[in-house]
Amino acid sequence: MSLVTWAREVAALARVQASPPPFPSVSARGRGRPVVVVPGFFSPDISTARLREFLDLQDFRAYSWDLGVNIGPTGTILKGLEKRLADIADAHGEAPALIGQSLGGTISRHIATARPDLVSHLITIVSPIRLPVPTPLAPLARAASLVWDEVAHSALDSIANAPPVKLTAIVSRRDGLVDWRACVPDPAPNIELIYVDGAHTTMGSNPDVQRVVAERLAR
């Protein structure tokens, strides 16, 4: 990972924002199933809007995480996400699925391990689980980690362990922001690994990712 790959990511994101690719023409439907989408590092809910729009069109009930910019596993964020999942589970009478993009998926793995009763299916999208991660954002991540929760620091040491819920891990070998090998989980009966093609920053708008997410959640 380098400033060159970061520049490619920025260019890819600019192209997608200027002209988002169409949603996949044929995708599975959700029959009202609740889904919570967690944004990536230093990203707000607007960054997951395209994926949530697609899920709503496919008859899922897609929720933002409503916790502002994702600065990592602080105590406030971990408690807030757990409460968000609990409230949605109460409203629907079933645990929601949980989708996390990049660091959002890393945090989601921690939540799914700590509270598997609140997560029916976990999907991580280009989410690093082997730390520390080679990335141009490493200095920013180190600075943010100063306010991360101590429990989370300990949990991140074992974040690569399989959580006790069904997990779909989506990885791109063309990831220009995070070393894709850091996102690959160890084989386990409850884990499915899927490779897609595309930039790290555009995963939520990637039709292949959208199709996979809808199909796995509709099973």
Beta strands, then each sheet from edge to edge (+ up, - down):
strand 1: 34-38
strand 2: 61-64
strand 3: 97-101
strand 4: 122-125
strand 5: 167-172
strand 6: 191-196
sheet 1: 2+ 1+ 3+ 4+ 5+ 6+
end
